[in-house]
Amino acid sequence: MSSLSSKQRLSAHAALLAVAFIYGANYLIAKGLMPELIPPSGFIVLRVVGALVLFGLLFMFKYEPIDKRDLLRFFFCGLTGVAINQLFFFNGLSLTSPLNASIIMTSNPILVMVMSAIILKTRITSRKIAGIVLGASGAISLLMLSATTQSVFASAKGDVLILINAASYGVYLVIVKPLMSKYKPTTVIFYAFLMGALVVIPAGGYQLSEVRWVAFTPSDYSALFYVILGTTFLAYLLNIFALKRVLPTVVSVYIYLQPLMAGLCALLFAFLGLTDYTGDFSWKTLVCALLIFAGVYLVSFSPKKTD
């Protein structure tokens, strides 16, 4: 990657910044539709099916046959990376604060490392153990804070669902690696969404009848399309664009921006007179976030690395 021009590197970082903003805004935009207009599991059916159609069109242009022996792995990728991941995320987000959800999601690198140790038997150093302890203490403290504090939006149950979602995605990132080295990214994501849809549709399809379409305003439809086109489809493509130009470790650093972006969007929502999510943020929440960030740093980065 050293042969890349500064312009190419700049474009990659611009793409990653856009992804961080898309994800950061998604916490508030998706939250605004649930559960009054769209039940969370029904929302996931719309999101997964919509994205599957879009990824299917890309797959048709870059068709690639797959080995039938990989179908089981594709199924588990769809189960962990799409079905469990998204169902638990949206159900959790419907119950808790968008700021809490964005903070908990930054624990993903820690969970990926733990899953790698369990599944791939990778070695865990003392530095990484310290990171796990710090990150876990931050996450547990945030859960306890949600359970014991009178919050407007935050809840321990919602936070736990978000944590399960992050753990499921951690499993996905580990088991998808062999497929990513064997097939094109468009092939992997299409089959992952296809397999995920097989689980999501029966799990959440019954909630589609509860969607209050008659109550939708133009801004609500815009929010729905934002989640399908922006959060699911465009963000993935931008990540792929960036991965071709910078190291994966660089891409992972941008997860730290999601709570910041979610916080900025929360301030913007409050300024515009929309739903105010800032009341659930406190110095205690900040301490929990810093503990998680410190844990992720110890797990993800080594003093010898220069990425």
Secondary structure as GFF3:
##gff-version 3
##sequence-region A 1 307
A	DSSP	alpha_helix	6	31	.	.	.	ID=ss1
A	DSSP	alpha_helix	40	61	.	.	.	ID=ss2
A	DSSP	three_ten_helix	68	70	.	.	.	ID=ss3
A	DSSP	alpha_helix	71	78	.	.	.	ID=ss4
A	DSSP	pi_helix	79	84	.	.	.	ID=ss5
A	DSSP	alpha_helix	85	93	.	.	.	ID=ss6
A	DSSP	alpha_helix	98	105	.	.	.	ID=ss7
A	DSSP	alpha_helix	108	119	.	.	.	ID=ss8
A	DSSP	alpha_helix	126	148	.	.	.	ID=ss9
A	DSSP	alpha_helix	156	175	.	.	.	ID=ss10
A	DSSP	alpha_helix	177	182	.	.	.	ID=ss11
A	DSSP	alpha_helix	185	204	.	.	.	ID=ss12
A	DSSP	three_ten_helix	205	210	.	.	.	ID=ss13
A	DSSP	three_ten_helix	213	215	.	.	.	ID=ss14
A	DSSP	alpha_helix	218	225	.	.	.	ID=ss15
A	DSSP	pi_helix	226	234	.	.	.	ID=ss16
A	DSSP	alpha_helix	235	243	.	.	.	ID=ss17
A	DSSP	alpha_helix	248	253	.	.	.	ID=ss18
A	DSSP	three_ten_helix	254	256	.	.	.	ID=ss19
A	DSSP	alpha_helix	257	271	.	.	.	ID=ss20
A	DSSP	three_ten_helix	278	280	.	.	.	ID=ss21
A	DSSP	alpha_helix	283	300	.	.	.	ID=ss22
###
